[in-house]
Amino acid sequence: MRRSATRRLREKMSCSTADAAPAAVLTVSDSCARSEKKDLSGPAVEDALKRRGFQVVARGVVADDSSTIQKELIEMCRTARLVVTTGGTGIAPRDVTPEATSAVCERLVEGIAEQMRAEGMRKTRFAALSRGVCGVHGTSLILNLPGSPRGAVESLEAVVDLLPHALELIAGKTEHG
């Protein structure tokens, strides 16, 4: 009996499932926005989110333009609790996704981005060049992922178990059992 009570408490405290939280995926890529290249990262991230129980309610593709990214992030936050971007997080001159994200967020969640980079550096030292951020806009969480399909999915997998709890906290659900 004690064991089942402990188990119920752990389940109550655990936030490892997304419970079909609405999510959106935004690909940031000049070449994809101009239809010169097929978007592979957005669909890969969408599939990974669905496998983890998120309901993807919107997907988009925009060019590497800060004001365009900001507008789309704000729009996506109207319908999604989790907005995930892929692309524009490197150090090339047109990589402006972190700046655009920071501009629309009230607070940054540095630990999530740090966790993605730490996990990424176990696979490639080039993960240190990623500048992706994570932040809060209203009651939504915005998460920047790298532009490569593999890097995007691996970065998401590094933090996906944290996201349901983060979304609960943002929504004001701060009870800890």
C-alpha positions as CSV (number, residue, x, y, z in Angstrom):
1,M,0.0,0.0,0.0
2,R,2.8,2.4,0.8
3,R,4.4,1.6,-2.5
4,S,1.2,2.6,-4.4
5,A,0.9,5.8,-2.4
6,T,4.5,6.7,-3.3
7,R,3.9,5.8,-6.9
8,R,0.7,8.1,-7.0
9,L,2.7,10.9,-5.5
10,R,5.4,10.5,-8.2
11,E,2.9,10.4,-10.9
12,K,1.2,13.5,-9.6
13,M,4.6,15.4,-9.5
14,S,5.8,14.0,-12.8
15,C,5.3,16.1,-15.8
16,S,6.9,13.8,-18.4
17,T,3.9,13.8,-20.7
18,A,2.6,16.6,-22.8
19,D,-1.1,15.7,-22.4
20,A,-1.7,16.9,-26.0
21,A,-0.5,20.5,-25.3
22,P,-0.8,22.6,-28.4
23,A,2.5,23.2,-30.2
24,A,3.6,25.1,-33.3
25,V,6.8,24.7,-35.4
26,L,8.4,27.6,-37.2
27,T,11.2,26.9,-39.7
28,V,13.5,29.9,-40.2
29,S,15.4,29.6,-43.4
30,D,15.9,32.0,-46.3
31,S,16.2,29.2,-48.9
32,C,13.1,27.3,-47.6
33,A,11.1,30.6,-47.5
34,R,12.1,31.2,-51.2
35,S,11.1,27.5,-52.1
36,E,14.7,26.9,-53.2
37,K,15.1,24.1,-50.6
38,K,12.6,21.6,-49.1
39,D,12.0,22.1,-45.4
40,L,13.2,18.9,-43.7
41,S,13.7,20.2,-40.2
42,G,10.2,21.4,-39.6
43,P,8.5,18.1,-40.4
44,A,11.2,16.2,-38.3
45,V,10.5,18.4,-35.3
46,E,6.7,18.1,-35.8
47,D,7.0,14.3,-35.8
48,A,9.2,14.3,-32.7
49,L,6.7,16.5,-30.9
50,K,3.8,14.3,-31.9
51,R,5.6,11.2,-30.7
52,R,6.0,12.9,-27.3
53,G,2.2,13.7,-27.0
54,F,2.1,17.3,-28.3
55,Q,-0.6,18.3,-30.7
56,V,1.0,20.4,-33.5
57,V,-1.6,23.0,-34.4
58,A,0.5,25.2,-36.6
59,R,3.6,25.1,-38.8
60,G,5.2,27.8,-40.8
61,V,8.3,28.8,-42.8
62,V,9.8,32.3,-42.7
63,A,13.0,34.0,-43.9
64,D,15.8,35.0,-41.6
65,D,14.4,38.4,-40.9
66,S,14.0,39.5,-37.3
67,S,10.8,41.4,-37.6
68,T,9.1,38.6,-39.6
69,I,10.2,36.0,-37.1
70,Q,9.0,38.2,-34.2
71,K,5.5,38.6,-35.8
72,E,5.2,34.9,-36.5
73,L,6.3,33.9,-33.0
74,I,3.7,36.3,-31.5
75,E,1.0,34.9,-33.8
76,M,1.9,31.3,-33.0
77,C,1.8,32.0,-29.3
78,R,-1.9,32.9,-29.6
79,T,-2.8,29.3,-30.4
80,A,0.1,27.2,-29.1
81,R,1.6,26.8,-25.6
82,L,4.9,25.6,-27.0
83,V,6.4,27.3,-30.1
84,V,9.5,25.5,-31.5
85,T,11.7,27.2,-34.1
86,T,14.3,25.4,-36.2
87,G,17.1,27.3,-38.0
88,G,18.8,30.6,-37.7
89,T,20.6,29.8,-34.4
90,G,24.2,29.8,-35.7
91,I,26.7,32.6,-36.1
92,A,26.3,33.4,-39.7
93,P,25.3,37.0,-40.4
94,R,21.7,36.2,-41.2
95,D,21.2,33.9,-38.1
96,V,18.9,36.2,-36.1
97,T,16.4,33.7,-34.5
98,P,17.8,34.1,-30.9
99,E,17.6,37.9,-31.1
100,A,14.0,37.8,-32.5
101,T,13.0,35.3,-29.8
102,S,14.6,37.3,-27.0
103,A,12.8,40.5,-28.3
104,V,9.3,38.9,-27.8
105,C,10.0,37.1,-24.6
106,E,9.4,38.5,-21.1
107,R,11.8,36.0,-19.5
108,L,14.5,33.7,-20.8
109,V,14.9,30.1,-19.5
110,E,18.7,29.8,-19.9
111,G,18.9,26.3,-18.4
112,I,16.9,24.7,-21.2
113,A,19.2,26.1,-23.9
114,E,22.3,25.2,-21.8
115,Q,21.0,21.6,-21.5
116,M,20.5,21.4,-25.3
117,R,24.1,22.6,-25.9
118,A,25.6,20.3,-23.2
119,E,23.9,17.3,-24.8
120,G,24.8,18.4,-28.3
121,M,28.5,18.7,-27.4
122,R,28.5,15.1,-26.4
123,K,27.9,14.3,-30.1
124,T,29.7,17.2,-31.8
125,R,31.9,20.1,-30.7
126,F,30.1,22.3,-33.1
127,A,27.1,22.4,-30.8
128,A,29.1,25.1,-29.0
129,L,28.3,27.4,-31.9
130,S,24.6,27.2,-31.4
131,R,23.0,30.4,-29.9
132,G,19.5,29.1,-29.5
133,V,17.5,30.5,-26.6
134,C,14.3,29.5,-24.7
135,G,11.9,32.0,-23.3
136,V,8.4,32.8,-22.1
137,H,5.9,34.9,-24.1
138,G,2.7,35.2,-22.1
139,T,1.7,31.7,-21.3
140,S,3.7,30.1,-24.1
141,L,7.3,28.8,-24.2
142,I,9.4,29.5,-27.2
143,L,12.3,27.1,-27.9
144,N,15.0,27.6,-30.6
145,L,16.5,24.5,-32.2
146,P,19.3,24.2,-34.8
147,G,18.5,24.1,-38.5
148,S,19.6,20.6,-39.4
149,P,17.0,17.9,-39.0
150,R,19.2,15.7,-36.9
151,G,20.5,18.6,-34.7
152,A,17.0,19.9,-34.2
153,V,15.5,16.6,-33.1
154,E,18.5,15.7,-30.9
155,S,18.3,19.1,-29.2
156,L,14.5,18.7,-28.7
157,E,15.0,15.2,-27.3
158,A,17.6,16.6,-24.8
159,V,14.9,18.8,-23.1
160,V,11.5,17.5,-24.1
161,D,10.9,15.9,-20.7
162,L,11.3,19.3,-19.1
163,L,8.7,21.0,-21.3
164,P,5.4,19.8,-19.8
165,H,6.5,20.9,-16.3
166,A,7.7,24.3,-17.7
167,L,4.3,24.8,-19.4
168,E,2.5,24.0,-16.1
169,L,4.7,26.5,-14.2
170,I,4.0,29.2,-16.9
171,A,0.3,28.5,-16.6
172,G,0.5,29.2,-12.8
173,K,0.3,25.6,-11.7
174,T,3.0,25.8,-9.0
175,E,1.8,23.1,-6.5
176,H,4.3,20.5,-5.8
177,G,2.1,17.8,-4.4
